């Protein structure tokens, strides 16, 4: 069972920020959840790509700060 933020929270965030991006784990459940948010709330989703680390902290741990910053620049 997955928890989904209430629409009012997403709308409040949209009123404060020009872009909302979901960046969940890079596994089947994370990608499916991100796609759900994208379709329900019309917000962007990103992930590190097939075969990469499961999450941003894992990517950072393996590759370090500069490659992680570069990855985020490319994804965003």
PDB file of N, CA, C and O in Angstrom, chain B, residues numbered from 101:
ATOM      1  N   UNK B 101       0.841  -1.177   0.000  1.00  0.00           N
ATOM      2  CA  UNK B 101       0.000   0.000   0.000  1.00  0.00           C
ATOM      3  C   UNK B 101       0.886   1.241   0.000  1.00  0.00           C
ATOM      4  O   UNK B 101       1.841   1.325   0.773  1.00  0.00           O
ATOM      5  N   UNK B 102       0.577   2.188  -0.853  1.00  0.00           N
ATOM      6  CA  UNK B 102       1.387   3.395  -0.906  1.00  0.00           C
ATOM      7  C   UNK B 102       0.598   4.588  -0.400  1.00  0.00           C
ATOM      8  O   UNK B 102      -0.616   4.678  -0.582  1.00  0.00           O
ATOM      9  N   UNK B 103       1.303   5.487   0.229  1.00  0.00           N
ATOM     10  CA  UNK B 103       0.695   6.722   0.716  1.00  0.00           C
ATOM     11  C   UNK B 103       0.876   7.803  -0.344  1.00  0.00           C
ATOM     12  O   UNK B 103       1.948   7.933  -0.934  1.00  0.00           O
ATOM     13  N   UNK B 104      -0.162   8.561  -0.575  1.00  0.00           N
ATOM     14  CA  UNK B 104      -0.118   9.646  -1.562  1.00  0.00           C
ATOM     15  C   UNK B 104      -0.468  10.935  -0.846  1.00  0.00           C
ATOM     16  O   UNK B 104      -1.433  10.996  -0.083  1.00  0.00           O
ATOM     17  N   UNK B 105       0.317  11.954  -1.096  1.00  0.00           N
ATOM     18  CA  UNK B 105       0.015  13.259  -0.504  1.00  0.00           C
ATOM     19  C   UNK B 105      -1.356  13.727  -0.947  1.00  0.00           C
ATOM     20  O   UNK B 105      -1.781  13.452  -2.069  1.00  0.00           O
ATOM     21  N   UNK B 106      -2.033  14.416  -0.088  1.00  0.00           N
ATOM     22  CA  UNK B 106      -3.351  14.951  -0.413  1.00  0.00           C
ATOM     23  C   UNK B 106      -3.198  16.052  -1.461  1.00  0.00           C
ATOM     24  O   UNK B 106      -2.223  16.804  -1.454  1.00  0.00           O
ATOM     25  N   UNK B 107      -4.169  16.131  -2.354  1.00  0.00           N
ATOM     26  CA  UNK B 107      -4.129  17.111  -3.440  1.00  0.00           C
ATOM     27  C   UNK B 107      -3.938  18.533  -2.921  1.00  0.00           C
ATOM     28  O   UNK B 107      -3.275  19.338  -3.575  1.00  0.00           O
ATOM     29  N   UNK B 108      -4.500  18.859  -1.767  1.00  0.00           N
ATOM     30  CA  UNK B 108      -4.361  20.215  -1.226  1.00  0.00           C
ATOM     31  C   UNK B 108      -2.899  20.549  -0.920  1.00  0.00           C
ATOM     32  O   UNK B 108      -2.487  21.701  -1.051  1.00  0.00           O
ATOM     33  N   UNK B 109      -2.129  19.564  -0.520  1.00  0.00           N
ATOM     34  CA  UNK B 109      -0.709  19.789  -0.246  1.00  0.00           C
ATOM     35  C   UNK B 109       0.026  20.082  -1.551  1.00  0.00           C
ATOM     36  O   UNK B 109       0.839  21.004  -1.619  1.00  0.00           O
ATOM     37  N   UNK B 110      -0.258  19.304  -2.570  1.00  0.00           N
ATOM     38  CA  UNK B 110       0.373  19.523  -3.873  1.00  0.00           C
ATOM     39  C   UNK B 110      -0.008  20.903  -4.413  1.00  0.00           C
ATOM     40  O   UNK B 110       0.847  21.628  -4.920  1.00  0.00           O
ATOM     41  N   UNK B 111      -1.267  21.261  -4.308  1.00  0.00           N
ATOM     42  CA  UNK B 111      -1.712  22.570  -4.798  1.00  0.00           C
ATOM     43  C   UNK B 111      -1.048  23.707  -4.037  1.00  0.00           C
ATOM     44  O   UNK B 111      -0.707  24.733  -4.625  1.00  0.00           O
ATOM     45  N   UNK B 112      -0.862  23.529  -2.722  1.00  0.00           N
ATOM     46  CA  UNK B 112      -0.188  24.555  -1.930  1.00  0.00           C
ATOM     47  C   UNK B 112       1.267  24.703  -2.380  1.00  0.00           C
ATOM     48  O   UNK B 112       1.777  25.818  -2.492  1.00  0.00           O
ATOM     49  N   UNK B 113       1.925  23.581  -2.635  1.00  0.00           N
ATOM     50  CA  UNK B 113       3.299  23.623  -3.138  1.00  0.00           C
ATOM     51  C   UNK B 113       3.367  24.294  -4.506  1.00  0.00           C
ATOM     52  O   UNK B 113       4.270  25.088  -4.769  1.00  0.00           O
ATOM     53  N   UNK B 114       2.416  23.975  -5.371  1.00  0.00           N
ATOM     54  CA  UNK B 114       2.376  24.592  -6.701  1.00  0.00           C
ATOM     55  C   UNK B 114       2.189  26.102  -6.618  1.00  0.00           C
ATOM     56  O   UNK B 114       2.680  26.838  -7.474  1.00  0.00           O
ATOM     57  N   UNK B 115       1.480  26.566  -5.592  1.00  0.00           N
ATOM     58  CA  UNK B 115       1.271  28.005  -5.447  1.00  0.00           C
ATOM     59  C   UNK B 115       2.547  28.713  -4.974  1.00  0.00           C
ATOM     60  O   UNK B 115       2.690  29.921  -5.160  1.00  0.00           O
ATOM     61  N   UNK B 116       3.459  27.975  -4.374  1.00  0.00           N
ATOM     62  CA  UNK B 116       4.692  28.550  -3.834  1.00  0.00           C
ATOM     63  C   UNK B 116       5.901  28.393  -4.735  1.00  0.00           C
ATOM     64  O   UNK B 116       6.842  29.183  -4.653  1.00  0.00           O
ATOM     65  N   UNK B 117       5.886  27.377  -5.599  1.00  0.00           N
ATOM     66  CA  UNK B 117       7.063  27.070  -6.408  1.00  0.00           C
ATOM     67  C   UNK B 117       6.684  26.984  -7.888  1.00  0.00           C
ATOM     68  O   UNK B 117       5.567  26.598  -8.232  1.00  0.00           O
ATOM     69  N   UNK B 118       7.625  27.349  -8.752  1.00  0.00           N
ATOM     70  CA  UNK B 118       7.338  27.313 -10.190  1.00  0.00           C
ATOM     71  C   UNK B 118       7.398  25.902 -10.758  1.00  0.00           C
ATOM     72  O   UNK B 118       6.787  25.624 -11.790  1.00  0.00           O
ATOM     73  N   UNK B 119       8.120  25.018 -10.102  1.00  0.00           N
ATOM     74  CA  UNK B 119       8.231  23.638 -10.591  1.00  0.00           C
ATOM     75  C   UNK B 119       8.308  22.688  -9.411  1.00  0.00           C
ATOM     76  O   UNK B 119       9.084  22.899  -8.479  1.00  0.00           O
ATOM     77  N   UNK B 120       7.502  21.646  -9.458  1.00  0.00           N
ATOM     78  CA  UNK B 120       7.534  20.580  -8.462  1.00  0.00           C
ATOM     79  C   UNK B 120       8.021  19.316  -9.173  1.00  0.00           C
ATOM     80  O   UNK B 120       7.530  18.971 -10.248  1.00  0.00           O
ATOM     81  N   UNK B 121       8.987  18.632  -8.564  1.00  0.00           N
ATOM     82  CA  UNK B 121       9.566  17.427  -9.158  1.00  0.00           C
ATOM     83  C   UNK B 121       9.574  16.321  -8.115  1.00  0.00           C
ATOM     84  O   UNK B 121      10.006  16.538  -6.983  1.00  0.00           O
ATOM     85  N   UNK B 122       9.101  15.141  -8.485  1.00  0.00           N
ATOM     86  CA  UNK B 122       9.211  13.985  -7.601  1.00  0.00           C
ATOM     87  C   UNK B 122      10.431  13.163  -8.017  1.00  0.00           C
ATOM     88  O   UNK B 122      10.679  12.934  -9.201  1.00  0.00           O
ATOM     89  N   UNK B 123      11.175  12.733  -7.019  1.00  0.00           N
ATOM     90  CA  UNK B 123      12.410  11.979  -7.241  1.00  0.00           C
ATOM     91  C   UNK B 123      12.430  10.850  -6.225  1.00  0.00           C
ATOM     92  O   UNK B 123      13.096  10.935  -5.193  1.00  0.00           O
ATOM     93  N   UNK B 124      11.683   9.782  -6.534  1.00  0.00           N
ATOM     94  CA  UNK B 124      11.609   8.629  -5.644  1.00  0.00           C
ATOM     95  C   UNK B 124      12.715   7.636  -5.978  1.00  0.00           C
ATOM     96  O   UNK B 124      13.499   7.849  -6.903  1.00  0.00           O
ATOM     97  N   UNK B 125      12.768   6.554  -5.216  1.00  0.00           N
ATOM     98  CA  UNK B 125      13.766   5.515  -5.458  1.00  0.00           C
ATOM     99  C   UNK B 125      13.680   5.006  -6.892  1.00  0.00           C
ATOM    100  O   UNK B 125      12.622   5.026  -7.522  1.00  0.00           O
ATOM    101  N   UNK B 126      14.831   4.549  -7.387  1.00  0.00           N
ATOM    102  CA  UNK B 126      14.944   4.028  -8.738  1.00  0.00           C
ATOM    103  C   UNK B 126      14.673   2.520  -8.757  1.00  0.00           C
ATOM    104  O   UNK B 126      15.485   1.732  -9.241  1.00  0.00           O
ATOM    105  N   UNK B 127      13.517   2.146  -8.221  1.00  0.00           N
ATOM    106  CA  UNK B 127      13.084   0.754  -8.303  1.00  0.00           C
ATOM    107  C   UNK B 127      11.654   0.766  -8.848  1.00  0.00           C
ATOM    108  O   UNK B 127      11.075   1.830  -9.067  1.00  0.00           O
ATOM    109  N   UNK B 128      11.104  -0.399  -9.059  1.00  0.00           N
ATOM    110  CA  UNK B 128       9.776  -0.479  -9.676  1.00  0.00           C
ATOM    111  C   UNK B 128       8.732   0.316  -8.894  1.00  0.00           C
ATOM    112  O   UNK B 128       7.952   1.063  -9.484  1.00  0.00           O
ATOM    113  N   UNK B 129       8.713   0.160  -7.582  1.00  0.00           N
ATOM    114  CA  UNK B 129       7.722   0.872  -6.763  1.00  0.00           C
ATOM    115  C   UNK B 129       7.925   2.384  -6.817  1.00  0.00           C
ATOM    116  O   UNK B 129       6.958   3.140  -6.904  1.00  0.00           O
ATOM    117  N   UNK B 130       9.184   2.824  -6.763  1.00  0.00           N
ATOM    118  CA  UNK B 130       9.467   4.254  -6.809  1.00  0.00           C
ATOM    119  C   UNK B 130       9.094   4.879  -8.133  1.00  0.00           C
ATOM    120  O   UNK B 130       8.518   5.965  -8.169  1.00  0.00           O
ATOM    121  N   UNK B 131       9.416   4.207  -9.212  1.00  0.00           N
ATOM    122  CA  UNK B 131       9.092   4.730 -10.547  1.00  0.00           C
ATOM    123  C   UNK B 131       7.577   4.732 -10.758  1.00  0.00           C
ATOM    124  O   UNK B 131       7.031   5.690 -11.307  1.00  0.00           O
ATOM    125  N   UNK B 132       6.895   3.670 -10.329  1.00  0.00           N
ATOM    126  CA  UNK B 132       5.435   3.635 -10.453  1.00  0.00           C
ATOM    127  C   UNK B 132       4.783   4.751  -9.637  1.00  0.00           C
ATOM    128  O   UNK B 132       3.827   5.378 -10.093  1.00  0.00           O
ATOM    129  N   UNK B 133       5.296   4.997  -8.437  1.00  0.00           N
ATOM    130  CA  UNK B 133       4.744   6.076  -7.604  1.00  0.00           C
ATOM    131  C   UNK B 133       4.989   7.442  -8.242  1.00  0.00           C
ATOM    132  O   UNK B 133       4.102   8.296  -8.251  1.00  0.00           O
ATOM    133  N   UNK B 134       6.169   7.642  -8.764  1.00  0.00           N
ATOM    134  CA  UNK B 134       6.484   8.913  -9.422  1.00  0.00           C
ATOM    135  C   UNK B 134       5.585   9.128 -10.639  1.00  0.00           C
ATOM    136  O   UNK B 134       5.101  10.236 -10.873  1.00  0.00           O
ATOM    137  N   UNK B 135       5.366   8.069 -11.408  1.00  0.00           N
ATOM    138  CA  UNK B 135       4.470   8.174 -12.570  1.00  0.00           C
ATOM    139  C   UNK B 135       3.043   8.496 -12.132  1.00  0.00           C
ATOM    140  O   UNK B 135       2.335   9.237 -12.815  1.00  0.00           O
ATOM    141  N   UNK B 136       2.619   7.944 -10.997  1.00  0.00           N
ATOM    142  CA  UNK B 136       1.293   8.227 -10.475  1.00  0.00           C
ATOM    143  C   UNK B 136       1.168   9.708 -10.110  1.00  0.00           C
ATOM    144  O   UNK B 136       0.184  10.354 -10.472  1.00  0.00           O
ATOM    145  N   UNK B 137       2.158  10.248  -9.396  1.00  0.00           N
ATOM    146  CA  UNK B 137       2.144  11.674  -9.051  1.00  0.00           C
ATOM    147  C   UNK B 137       2.138  12.537 -10.306  1.00  0.00           C
ATOM    148  O   UNK B 137       1.435  13.544 -10.384  1.00  0.00           O
ATOM    149  N   UNK B 138       2.933  12.123 -11.282  1.00  0.00           N
ATOM    150  CA  UNK B 138       2.996  12.868 -12.546  1.00  0.00           C
ATOM    151  C   UNK B 138       1.622  12.926 -13.205  1.00  0.00           C
ATOM    152  O   UNK B 138       1.208  13.981 -13.685  1.00  0.00           O
ATOM    153  N   UNK B 139       0.921  11.810 -13.230  1.00  0.00           N
ATOM    154  CA  UNK B 139      -0.379  11.775 -13.905  1.00  0.00           C
ATOM    155  C   UNK B 139      -1.495  12.411 -13.068  1.00  0.00           C
ATOM    156  O   UNK B 139      -2.367  13.088 -13.613  1.00  0.00           O
ATOM    157  N   UNK B 140      -1.471  12.199 -11.756  1.00  0.00           N
ATOM    158  CA  UNK B 140      -2.525  12.749 -10.902  1.00  0.00           C
ATOM    159  C   UNK B 140      -2.429  14.267 -10.744  1.00  0.00           C
ATOM    160  O   UNK B 140      -3.440  14.970 -10.752  1.00  0.00           O
ATOM    161  N   UNK B 141      -1.192  14.762 -10.600  1.00  0.00           N
ATOM    162  CA  UNK B 141      -1.005  16.152 -10.214  1.00  0.00           C
ATOM    163  C   UNK B 141      -0.314  17.011 -11.275  1.00  0.00           C
ATOM    164  O   UNK B 141      -0.071  18.198 -11.063  1.00  0.00           O
ATOM    165  N   UNK B 142      -0.004  16.397 -12.412  1.00  0.00           N
ATOM    166  CA  UNK B 142       0.653  17.125 -13.498  1.00  0.00           C
ATOM    167  C   UNK B 142       1.961  17.772 -13.014  1.00  0.00           C
ATOM    168  O   UNK B 142       2.196  18.962 -13.220  1.00  0.00           O
ATOM    169  N   UNK B 143       2.794  16.963 -12.374  1.00  0.00           N
ATOM    170  CA  UNK B 143       4.110  17.425 -11.942  1.00  0.00           C
ATOM    171  C   UNK B 143       5.171  16.523 -12.562  1.00  0.00           C
ATOM    172  O   UNK B 143       4.887  15.389 -12.948  1.00  0.00           O
ATOM    173  N   UNK B 144       6.380  17.029 -12.651  1.00  0.00           N
ATOM    174  CA  UNK B 144       7.469  16.294 -13.283  1.00  0.00           C
ATOM    175  C   UNK B 144       8.019  15.204 -12.368  1.00  0.00           C
ATOM    176  O   UNK B 144       7.945  15.299 -11.143  1.00  0.00           O
ATOM    177  N   UNK B 145       8.568  14.175 -12.990  1.00  0.00           N
ATOM    178  CA  UNK B 145       9.254  13.118 -12.255  1.00  0.00           C
ATOM    179  C   UNK B 145      10.621  12.899 -12.877  1.00  0.00           C
ATOM    180  O   UNK B 145      10.807  13.088 -14.079  1.00  0.00           O
ATOM    181  N   UNK B 146      11.569  12.501 -12.054  1.00  0.00           N
ATOM    182  CA  UNK B 146      12.893  12.121 -12.546  1.00  0.00           C
ATOM    183  C   UNK B 146      13.329  10.865 -11.789  1.00  0.00           C
ATOM    184  O   UNK B 146      12.827  10.568 -10.705  1.00  0.00           O
ATOM    185  N   UNK B 147      14.265  10.145 -12.379  1.00  0.00           N
ATOM    186  CA  UNK B 147      14.925   9.037 -11.693  1.00  0.00           C
ATOM    187  C   UNK B 147      16.292   8.856 -12.315  1.00  0.00           C
ATOM    188  O   UNK B 147      16.555   9.357 -13.408  1.00  0.00           O
ATOM    189  N   UNK B 148      17.169   8.138 -11.618  1.00  0.00           N
ATOM    190  CA  UNK B 148      18.559   8.055 -12.051  1.00  0.00           C
ATOM    191  C   UNK B 148      18.776   7.178 -13.270  1.00  0.00           C
ATOM    192  O   UNK B 148      19.835   7.251 -13.893  1.00  0.00           O
ATOM    193  N   UNK B 149      17.815   6.362 -13.623  1.00  0.00           N
ATOM    194  CA  UNK B 149      17.972   5.518 -14.802  1.00  0.00           C
ATOM    195  C   UNK B 149      18.167   4.059 -14.438  1.00  0.00           C
ATOM    196  O   UNK B 149      18.619   3.730 -13.341  1.00  0.00           O
ATOM    197  N   UNK B 150      17.827   3.209 -15.355  1.00  0.00           N
ATOM    198  CA  UNK B 150      17.920   1.775 -15.136  1.00  0.00           C
ATOM    199  C   UNK B 150      19.377   1.384 -14.867  1.00  0.00           C
ATOM    200  O   UNK B 150      20.291   1.806 -15.575  1.00  0.00           O
ATOM    201  N   UNK B 151      19.566   0.577 -13.838  1.00  0.00           N
ATOM    202  CA  UNK B 151      20.897   0.086 -13.524  1.00  0.00           C
ATOM    203  C   UNK B 151      21.714   1.013 -12.644  1.00  0.00           C
ATOM    204  O   UNK B 151      22.802   0.640 -12.206  1.00  0.00           O
ATOM    205  N   UNK B 152      21.219   2.208 -12.375  1.00  0.00           N
ATOM    206  CA  UNK B 152      21.950   3.132 -11.506  1.00  0.00           C
ATOM    207  C   UNK B 152      21.590   2.866 -10.052  1.00  0.00           C
ATOM    208  O   UNK B 152      20.804   1.967  -9.754  1.00  0.00           O
ATOM    209  N   UNK B 153      22.162   3.644  -9.160  1.00  0.00           N
ATOM    210  CA  UNK B 153      21.884   3.480  -7.741  1.00  0.00           C
ATOM    211  C   UNK B 153      20.404   3.694  -7.445  1.00  0.00           C
ATOM    212  O   UNK B 153      19.693   4.349  -8.207  1.00  0.00           O
ATOM    213  N   UNK B 154      19.952   3.129  -6.325  1.00  0.00           N
ATOM    214  CA  UNK B 154      18.529   3.140  -5.997  1.00  0.00           C
ATOM    215  C   UNK B 154      17.991   4.533  -5.687  1.00  0.00           C
ATOM    216  O   UNK B 154      16.836   4.828  -5.995  1.00  0.00           O
ATOM    217  N   UNK B 155      18.801   5.386  -5.088  1.00  0.00           N
ATOM    218  CA  UNK B 155      18.317   6.702  -4.698  1.00  0.00           C
ATOM    219  C   UNK B 155      19.462   7.713  -4.759  1.00  0.00           C
ATOM    220  O   UNK B 155      20.617   7.325  -4.933  1.00  0.00           O
ATOM    221  N   UNK B 156      19.154   9.006  -4.618  1.00  0.00           N
ATOM    222  CA  UNK B 156      20.207  10.030  -4.718  1.00  0.00           C
ATOM    223  C   UNK B 156      21.330   9.843  -3.700  1.00  0.00           C
ATOM    224  O   UNK B 156      22.494  10.094  -4.014  1.00  0.00           O
ATOM    225  N   UNK B 157      20.996   9.407  -2.486  1.00  0.00           N
ATOM    226  CA  UNK B 157      22.052   9.236  -1.488  1.00  0.00           C
ATOM    227  C   UNK B 157      22.983   8.080  -1.863  1.00  0.00           C
ATOM    228  O   UNK B 157      24.188   8.152  -1.621  1.00  0.00           O
ATOM    229  N   UNK B 158      22.434   7.021  -2.450  1.00  0.00           N
ATOM    230  CA  UNK B 158      23.272   5.918  -2.918  1.00  0.00           C
ATOM    231  C   UNK B 158      24.175   6.345  -4.065  1.00  0.00           C
ATOM    232  O   UNK B 158      25.333   5.936  -4.144  1.00  0.00           O
ATOM    233  N   UNK B 159      23.636   7.169  -4.948  1.00  0.00           N
ATOM    234  CA  UNK B 159      24.437   7.710  -6.054  1.00  0.00           C
ATOM    235  C   UNK B 159      25.584   8.549  -5.495  1.00  0.00           C
ATOM    236  O   UNK B 159      26.733   8.412  -5.916  1.00  0.00           O
ATOM    237  N   UNK B 160      25.254   9.419  -4.541  1.00  0.00           N
ATOM    238  CA  UNK B 160      26.272  10.265  -3.911  1.00  0.00           C
ATOM    239  C   UNK B 160      27.341   9.422  -3.220  1.00  0.00           C
ATOM    240  O   UNK B 160      28.534   9.699  -3.343  1.00  0.00           O
ATOM    241  N   UNK B 161      26.910   8.403  -2.501  1.00  0.00           N
ATOM    242  CA  UNK B 161      27.856   7.553  -1.777  1.00  0.00           C
ATOM    243  C   UNK B 161      28.827   6.868  -2.738  1.00  0.00           C
ATOM    244  O   UNK B 161      30.016   6.750  -2.443  1.00  0.00           O
ATOM    245  N   UNK B 162      28.323   6.422  -3.877  1.00  0.00           N
ATOM    246  CA  UNK B 162      29.178   5.701  -4.825  1.00  0.00           C
ATOM    247  C   UNK B 162      30.029   6.648  -5.669  1.00  0.00           C
ATOM    248  O   UNK B 162      31.205   6.373  -5.908  1.00  0.00           O
ATOM    249  N   UNK B 163      29.440   7.771  -6.128  1.00  0.00           N
ATOM    250  CA  UNK B 163      30.106   8.621  -7.111  1.00  0.00           C
ATOM    251  C   UNK B 163      30.642   9.941  -6.563  1.00  0.00           C
ATOM    252  O   UNK B 163      31.507  10.551  -7.191  1.00  0.00           O
ATOM    253  N   UNK B 164      30.150  10.403  -5.402  1.00  0.00           N
ATOM    254  CA  UNK B 164      30.647  11.647  -4.829  1.00  0.00           C
ATOM    255  C   UNK B 164      29.798  12.858  -5.206  1.00  0.00           C
ATOM    256  O   UNK B 164      28.821  12.750  -5.948  1.00  0.00           O
ATOM    257  N   UNK B 165      30.194  14.005  -4.677  1.00  0.00           N
ATOM    258  CA  UNK B 165      29.402  15.223  -4.800  1.00  0.00           C
ATOM    259  C   UNK B 165      29.309  15.759  -6.223  1.00  0.00           C
ATOM    260  O   UNK B 165      28.206  16.003  -6.712  1.00  0.00           O
ATOM    261  N   UNK B 166      30.423  15.944  -6.891  1.00  0.00           N
ATOM    262  CA  UNK B 166      30.393  16.579  -8.215  1.00  0.00           C
ATOM    263  C   UNK B 166      29.603  15.753  -9.244  1.00  0.00           C
ATOM    264  O   UNK B 166      28.783  16.321  -9.965  1.00  0.00           O
ATOM    265  N   UNK B 167      29.823  14.437  -9.334  1.00  0.00           N
ATOM    266  CA  UNK B 167      28.997  13.663 -10.264  1.00  0.00           C
ATOM    267  C   UNK B 167      27.506  13.706  -9.916  1.00  0.00           C
ATOM    268  O   UNK B 167      26.657  13.706 -10.807  1.00  0.00           O
ATOM    269  N   UNK B 168      27.194  13.744  -8.619  1.00  0.00           N
ATOM    270  CA  UNK B 168      25.794  13.819  -8.214  1.00  0.00           C
ATOM    271  C   UNK B 168      25.191  15.159  -8.624  1.00  0.00           C
ATOM    272  O   UNK B 168      24.064  15.211  -9.117  1.00  0.00           O
ATOM    273  N   UNK B 169      25.936  16.236  -8.422  1.00  0.00           N
ATOM    274  CA  UNK B 169      25.460  17.554  -8.868  1.00  0.00           C
ATOM    275  C   UNK B 169      25.252  17.575 -10.385  1.00  0.00           C
ATOM    276  O   UNK B 169      24.268  18.131 -10.874  1.00  0.00           O
ATOM    277  N   UNK B 170      26.178  16.971 -11.118  1.00  0.00           N
ATOM    278  CA  UNK B 170      26.056  16.913 -12.572  1.00  0.00           C
ATOM    279  C   UNK B 170      24.831  16.101 -12.993  1.00  0.00           C
ATOM    280  O   UNK B 170      24.110  16.495 -13.910  1.00  0.00           O
ATOM    281  N   UNK B 171      24.597  14.981 -12.333  1.00  0.00           N
ATOM    282  CA  UNK B 171      23.422  14.162 -12.628  1.00  0.00           C
ATOM    283  C   UNK B 171      22.141  14.969 -12.422  1.00  0.00           C
ATOM    284  O   UNK B 171      21.251  14.959 -13.273  1.00  0.00           O
ATOM    285  N   UNK B 172      22.053  15.663 -11.295  1.00  0.00           N
ATOM    286  CA  UNK B 172      20.849  16.455 -11.010  1.00  0.00           C
ATOM    287  C   UNK B 172      20.666  17.567 -12.023  1.00  0.00           C
ATOM    288  O   UNK B 172      19.537  17.843 -12.428  1.00  0.00           O
ATOM    289  N   UNK B 173      21.738  18.211 -12.443  1.00  0.00           N
ATOM    290  CA  UNK B 173      21.635  19.250 -13.480  1.00  0.00           C
ATOM    291  C   UNK B 173      21.076  18.661 -14.771  1.00  0.00           C
ATOM    292  O   UNK B 173      20.223  19.265 -15.422  1.00  0.00           O
ATOM    293  N   UNK B 174      21.565  17.476 -15.134  1.00  0.00           N
ATOM    294  CA  UNK B 174      21.104  16.823 -16.361  1.00  0.00           C
ATOM    295  C   UNK B 174      19.625  16.417 -16.250  1.00  0.00           C
ATOM    296  O   UNK B 174      18.853  16.584 -17.195  1.00  0.00           O
ATOM    297  N   UNK B 175      19.251  15.890 -15.096  1.00  0.00           N
ATOM    298  CA  UNK B 175      17.875  15.417 -14.921  1.00  0.00           C
ATOM    299  C   UNK B 175      16.865  16.560 -14.829  1.00  0.00           C
ATOM    300  O   UNK B 175      15.724  16.435 -15.274  1.00  0.00           O
ATOM    301  N   UNK B 176      17.298  17.656 -14.254  1.00  0.00           N
ATOM    302  CA  UNK B 176      16.379  18.781 -14.083  1.00  0.00           C
ATOM    303  C   UNK B 176      16.409  19.684 -15.286  1.00  0.00           C
ATOM    304  O   UNK B 176      15.698  20.688 -15.322  1.00  0.00           O
TER     305      UNK B 176
END
